[in-house]
Amino acid sequence: MLTECGSTPDGRKMGKTIGNVIEVDVLHEHFQVDALRYFVLREMVFGQDGKFGYENLIERANADLASGLGNLASRTFSMITKYREGLVPNGKIAEENYLQARRAGIDPDGQDLVSVIEHARDEFLRRFDNFEFSQGLETIWTVIARVDKLISDSKPWELIKDEKQAETLNAVLYRASETLRWLCVLLYPVMPESAKNIYSQIGLSEDIATLDPATLKWGELAAGTKIGETVGVFPRIDKNKVMNEIAEKSEARSEESEPEATATGSHAAVEQAEAEVDNFITIDDFLKVELRVGEIKVAERIPNADKLLRFEIDLGEPEYRQILAGLAEFYDPETLIGRKVVVVANLKPRKMRGLESQGMICAASLEDGTGEKPALAAFIENVDIGARQMIFIDSHCHIDGEQFDADRNEVIERARAAGVVAMLNIGTGDPHSDDFRRAVAVAEKYDNVYASVGVHPHDAKLYDDAAEARLTDLVQTSRKGYRVGRDRT
């Protein structure tokens, strides 16, 4: 690797005198070698000074490797294991099933994807021959995004429910697997260990170092190939945890080099870093987030942006808020008009695609991308536009406990004043005792407190018909009672 000089993200030159050098032992402890190789080639232009920072490395590794290439491999292999008994299916769709494929949004003969990946391969090789590593890798990641979108659009978890879509499902899984084969060969010079790892998970045993990417041909992955054990290649890096650990070690080095002059200050800094190692936030931190009810008035696609939708949302303010959200792959914009959604209203505005996004729409989905499409946070009951929404789940401090007897009213009123809509108080214990009644009694007293009563797993052996009858009576006689459930498993 050739290098001349480096600087930190804020533009300052690196040097021992300044104390901002990158420590090799820190890199070795916290980061995969392949992640570092990828970061350097993707972020830095060959022949020019480059900016390097631990936070930048973490963000790039999480976005491109953990959520990008790693996620594509994980979800592909998991679905082949789950839906096709671990065997790579035949990717061909019979002509009589073309219509079924088109209904699922899939190109029946797959030539569109073949053209895209062949062009990306040629462009990648051309860029690398010219030492344009960053541009070459960017080309490859467009392929990853394309196949990720193929999976999200086709929804294999829905196709498996329809026998008529068996060939469509096979085609999706085959195309994803074959794309991964190509990616492994192309990316081997950049991330050799990771490429070999994914290649072996596909079920292939050739020496990947001997393969010439220029000779790759689509369709050479044999149907029926048994995939290997699926393991995560790029685990997500806990940014807060790693940065705090790095800060601690940096302070420790400072103590060693200047023991007398910095002992007190360094000790305090280390204690602070230790206190910040956990990823919990305080209730005060949470209360800073302003969640408000908004109604979608305008929803439309953004030209040349496959993932973004542009919304105009009524938050009860003089003007509608413009918000951009990555939901274009999952929702038709016209179906969202009139929906009430939860909006993070005090998020700092940011520009995307030349447009300012003035908040965030709340949605939920599985992190590995294998579940249903992201679900927009919504409401069971009617709520006013602009209302501030927060739910406090009281699953640990137990607001009915004796420790709150002295100031329970004050605590609940402070929560109400801060915008808390409801507090859920969890009551568990011996199902034959009166442990639950205290939790329900507190819920009966306050209109913004509810109780959820049940049997802790430790007491499951005590849960019998008599206990169920007691709980049923308790819930049914409560003005806030809804149901009693029972699971013998």
N, C-alpha and C positions, 0 to 999 in steps of 0.2 A: 504494500500500500504506500503510495506517495502522498506526502503531506508537507505543507510549508508552515502554516501557522493556524492557530485556532482562537476562537473567542467565545465568550459566554453569550446567552440569548440577549442580554442587554447591550451587546456590542463591545464589551470590555475585553481587552487582550488577556490571555491566560498567562499566569506566571507565578512562581513560588513566592516571590516577594509580596504579591497581592494576596496570595493565599486562596486562589480560585482554580487551582489546577484540578484536572480529572484524575482521580486515584484509581490505578489499575486494580488494586485489591478490592475496591468498592464495586467496580464493574464486575469483577469475577464473582463476588458474593451475591449480588442482587440481580444480575442480568444474564440471560443466555447469550452465548457467543454469537449465535446466528441472529439474534435480535439486534445486537450491536452492529454486526456486519451490514444487516439490512438498513439500519438507521443511517449509518455513515454514507452508504451508497445512495440512499433515497433523499437524504436531507442536504448533502453537500455536493456542490458542483465541482467536477474534477478540474484541478488547476487553479482554484480560487480558495480564498480563506473560507472556513466554514464555522458556523455557530454550533456549539454543543452545550447541552445542559441535561442534567438527570431527569428533570421534569419533562422536557421535550422527548427524551428517549422513552420514558414511560408512556406518554400519551400516544406516540407513534406506534409503539409495540402493542398497546392495548387496542388501538383503532384498526391498524392494518393487519396485525398478526393474530391476536386473540379473537377479535370480532370479525376479522376478514378471512384470511386463508385458513386459520385454525378452526373457526366456526363452520366454514364450508365443509371442511374435511369431517369434522365431528358429526354434523347433522346428516351428511351423506351416508357415512358408514353406519350411523345409528339407525337410519331408516332402512338401509339394506338388511341389517341384522333383524330389525323388527318386522319388516314387511315381506322380505324375500329370503328368510332363513340364512342370511349371511352370504348369499350367492349373488354375484353381479348378474342382473337379468339381461336378456336379449333386448337391445335398444330399438329394434325395427318395429314399425307400426304397419300392419296390413292395410292395404288401400281401402278396404271396406270399413275400417275403423278411423279413417281420416277425419270424418265429421265429429266423432267423439273427441278426438284430440283437439280439434279447433274449438270445440265448446269449452275445453279446459284452458284455452289460450296457448296451446302448444303447436309449434310448427311441425306438421306430421313427418316430413322427411328429415328435419333437423339441419338442413343445409344453411340456414341463416347462422346458426351457431358455429358450424364448421368454417364458414367464410370469415366470421369474426375472429376465431381463434387462430386460423392460418395467417390472417393479416397481422394480428398481434404478434405472432411468433416472428414473422419476417421483420416487423418494425422493431421488435425487441433486439433481435440479432444485429440489425443495422445500427441501432443506437449504441449497443455495447461495443461494436467494432470502432465506433467514433468516440468512445469513452464518455458517452452521454448516458451515464448509468441511471441518474434520477428519472430522466424522460423514459428510458426503457422500462424501468420498474413501474412507472405510472401507467404505461400501456398494459402491462400484465394485470394490474389491479382493476382495470376496466373490465377485463374478462371475469375476474372474481365477482365483481359487482353484477355483471350480466347473468352469471349462473345462479348467484344468490337470488336475484330477482326471478329467474325461471322457477326456482323452487317455491318462493313466496307466492308467485302468481298462480302456479298450478295446484298448490295446496295438496301435497301427497297424502296428508292425514285425512283429507276428504276423498281423494281418489280411491283409497283403499276400501272405502265403504261401498263402492260401485263396481260390480263385477265387469260391467261394460267398459270401464276405464282401466282395466288391468294392463293393457299394452301401453296406454298413455303413462301410467305410473312407471312401468318398466323403462320407458324411453327417458323419462325425467331422471331416474336413478342412474341409468347407464350414461347419459350425457354428463351428469355431474361427476361420475367416477372417471370417465375418459378425460374430461377436462383436468381433473386432478392429476392424472397420469402425465399429461402434457406439462402441467405447471411444475411438477417435480423435476422433470428433465430440464426445463428452462431455468428454474431457479436453483439448481444444484450448485453452480459456481458462487451464488450469493449466500445461500444457507444450506451447506452440504448435509449437516446432521439432520436437520428438520426435513429436508427433501427426501433423504433416505428413509426416515421414520414414516412419513406419509406414504411413500412408495411401497414399503413393506406392508402397511395396513391395507393397501389396495389388494394385497395378496400376490405381489410381484417380487421376484427374487433376483432379477438380473442386476449386474453391477452397474448402477446408474451412472457412475463416472465414465463409463465407456460409451454411453449413448450420445449420438449426435442430434441435437434438437432440430437441425436443418432437415433431417430425414424423417421426422415424425409424420405418421400418416393416421388420419382419423379412422377409428374403428378397429384398431389392432388389439384393444383390450378384449380378451376372449370372454364371451358370455359363459356363466357358470364358474368363473373364478371365485374361489373362496377367500373372502376378505379376512385379514388378520384381526388380532385383538384391537379393539378401538380404545386408544388412549389419547388424552389431550396433549397436543404438541406445543401449544403456546398458552400456558396458564396465564390468566389475567393478573397483572401486577397491582397490588394494593398500594396506590400512590401515596396516601397519607402515611401508612406504616413504613414504607421504604424510605421516604424523604425524612421522616423523624429519626429513623435508625442512622441514616447518613449524617444527619445533623449532630446526633449524639457522638458519633465517631470523630466528626470534625472537631467538636468541642474537646474531646479527649486528647486529640493530637495537639490542640492548642495548649492544654494543660501541661502536657509533657514538654513542650518546647519553651513555655514561659510559666513555670510552676508557681513562682512567688507573686508575679504581677497579676496573674489571671485566675488564681485559685478560687476566690470567692465568686467572681462573676461566672466562671465556667461551671462551677458546681450548681449555681442557680439555673444556668441555661440547661444543664443536663437534667436537673430535676423537672424543669418545665417540659423538656422534650419527652421525658418518661411519662409525664402526666398526659401528654398529647398522643401517646402511642395508640391508645384505643380509638376506635372510630365512632364513638358515641357522640351525640350532640346534646346540649342541654335544652330544657324546655324554652329558655330564652332564645336560643338559636332557632328553634322551630317556629316560635312566634313571630320571627322576622319574616317568614314566608307568608305572603298575602295571597291566599287562594280565594278567588271570587267566581261567582256564577255568571256565565256569559252565554248569549244566544248567537249562533252562527247566522249571519245575515247574507254573507257572500262567501262562496267557496268555488275556487277555480284552479285549474292547472296552470303551471308556469312554463312558458315556452323553453324547450331545451333543458328542462329539469325533470328527470324521470321520477324522482322521489318526493319532490316538494309540492305541497298545495298552498295556495294563498287564501287566507281567510280574512274577512272583516267581521269583527265580533262586538256585539253590543254588551258593554259592561255597566250600563247605566250612566255612562259619562257623556259629555256633550258631543263627542265624536266617537265613531267606531274605532276599535283597535285593529291594526293590521298585524296579523300573526302568520308566520310561515311554519309549517309542520311537515315532517317526513312521512306522510300518510298516503301519498299518491299511489303506492303499490297495493294498498289495501282497501281503499274506499273510492267510490265514484263521488266526485265533489257535490253533484246535484242532490245526492241522497242525504247529505249532511246539513243542508240549509234548514234552519228552524230548530236544530238540535241544541239543547242546553248542555254546556260542557263546563268543566272545571279549568280555570285559567290561573296560572301563576302571574299575578298582575304587577308585581314589583320587580320583575327580572330586568336586568340591564339590557336595553335594546342592542341588537346586533344586526349587521348587514349580511345578507346571503343573496347571491345572484343579483346584486345591485338593489335589493329591496330591504327595507328596515323591518325587522321582526320585533314587535313590541310586547312580547310576553311568551308564554308557553302553554300549550294545551296538554292536559294530563291524560295519559293513556297507560295501559299495562300490557305486558307480554312476557313470555318466557325468555330468559337471557340467551338460551342456546338456539332460539329461533325455530324450534320444532313444533310449537303449539299453534293455536289458532292465531288469526291476525290480531294486531294490537287492539285492545278494547278501550274505547273512550270512557273515561270516568263520567258517570251520569248519576241521576237521582231517581229514587223510587217515588218520592213525593214531589209535588210541585214546589218550586222555590223561586223567589224573586230574582230578577236579573240584577246583578251587581252585589248580591248578598255575599258577605265574606264567609267562606266555608272552611272549617277545620274540625276534624274528628280526633278526640283524644282517647286512645285505647289504654285503659288503666288496667293492664294485665299483671302488674308486679307490685305496685304500691298499695293496692286494695283500699280504696277510699272509705270502706266501711270499717276498717281496722281501728282498734283502740287508740293507736298513735295519732289519729286524726280527730279524736273526740273533742279536743280543746279548740281546734280552729277549722273544723270541716266546713262550716259556712263560709269562712273567709276564702279558703282554697277554691271552693266551687264558684264563688262569686268572682274571684280573680280570673278563673278560667272562662267564665261567661263574658266578662268584660273584654277579654282578649279575643273573643270571637269563636270560642269553642261551641260547637253545635250540640255535641253529645259526648258524655263520658260513659264508657262501658266498664262496669265493675265486675271483675271475675270472682265468683264464689265457688270454692271447691272444699272438699273435706269428707268426713265420714257421712255417707248418705243416710245413716240412721240417726244422726245428731241434728241439732238446730243450727249448724254452721251456716247453712244457706240463708236462713231467715233474716239474718242481720244484713246480708248483701241486698236482699229484696226490699227490706224495710227502708234502707237508704235510698234505693231507687224510687220507692213510693213517695218519699218525702220531697225529692227534687225533680222538677220537670225535665232537666237536662241530664239526668243520670239514669242509666239502665243497668240491669243486672243480667249476667249470664251465669247460670249455676250448672254445675256438673260434677262428675266424680273424677278426681285425679287418678291417673293410671296406677299410682301406688295403692289406691283403695279399690281398684276395679273388682277385686275378689269379693268385696262387700256389696256390690251392686246386684240386688236381686229384685224379685217382683215387689216386695214390700218397699224397698228403697225407691223403685220407680213410681209406685203409687204415691209416696210422700212428695216426690218431685213434681209429679203431675198435678197433684192437688195444690201445691205451692204456686206453680206457674198459672194454673187456670183461675185461681182466686186473686191473682195480681191484676191490677188494672193495666199493666203493661205486659201481661203474659201473652205469648204467642204459641209456642209448641214445646213438646218434649220429644226428644229423639233417643233412640237406643240402638247400640251396635254391639252385638255379642262378641265380635272378633277381637 
